[in-house]
């Protein structure tokens, strides 16, 4: 299998960048309800990304994220002013990486181009990459679904990465902590590496990831 | 507005038919964990319907429902044999209607054709309609998304109802307890009546339902 993966594409939120700090800020704003808010918000954010793509009614991830927050606040009976909402959304620009990520990327970038492919609005995405000083790692591109005006796991989204890299899809390794995103990438024709940080059951979506990892530290051995 | 709605299309599960008995059976099989199982199962069932449509990997709702149940059982660490799983899935064929539904349908059917449009597999759907003796109410058709091999809220699904009824979409009233389904129908061009049984916030998906009802009893006044 060695040499088969000529390029690597990473999901961003939850895969490279830890969204825990969003939950922490929610907890500061709404003591005792922060976890419920974060969970509802994340669920709704994904739902809206899928539903809007199905409806043919794309709007960018910044707006989807804001709409999901509004719904979640109302659902939990929480009252947040404009400043608090803005503070929560701005956390996405300042997320830290998971602990093992910088060293893993540094090693992986030596042997092949790395790229990011994310639902995030290009500007949100560049901000968090720069915040972590990781721009030089991604010479394959910091790619957003925004170019296709659809969200994952619609196949035209994964095609953005295939075309930007100029590598046939069967030789592209796609890395995501979201089981459904790994499944979408696999169905598209990428090799899929699922970083199962949440130790969740494998998604029953008709395809299986090529490998299941506990963290990004396991990626290089899985490629070898 | 009177006379504008020439036909009515109803979502099935959660709108006409109460899925509570599924939760009750889950509670019998797994005391203390039935509610968690039902909630995870329902969430996953919808997720899979959306994701498979986005991935272009349709499989029928019976299989999606079974796959979602499998995932949910594993996620909660529950062990269910084949017979228990079958019993849970079979509940969908024997759901009761919500209390107000038979009388409301009887009145509404006097003035316009009624139809069902559901994610359900045609056979699951006909079974539950017959179980409740409601076949004669739906002279507009008992329609499944299966014909389009896509799930709601993809527009081609709503087109099935428009074509079966032969009524221009602007004159079709679509009735659903799912806010996202009402939004999908509205985006397609139907008039949307959201039966907000769960008293949830309105979905932020760029469109608003034409009316929000507490139950089907409020539909006739809303049409008048």
Interface residues (C-beta under 8 A of the other chain):
Chain A: X43 X47 X48 X50 X51 X52 X53 X54 X55 X56 X57 X59 X67 X68 X70 X71 X74 X75 X152 X153 X154 X155 X180 X183 X184 X187 X200 X201 X203 X204 X205 X206 X207
Chain B: X43 X47 X48 X50 X51 X52 X53 X54 X55 X56 X57 X59 X67 X68 X70 X71 X74 X75 X152 X153 X154 X155 X180 X183 X184 X187 X200 X201 X203 X204 X205 X206 X207
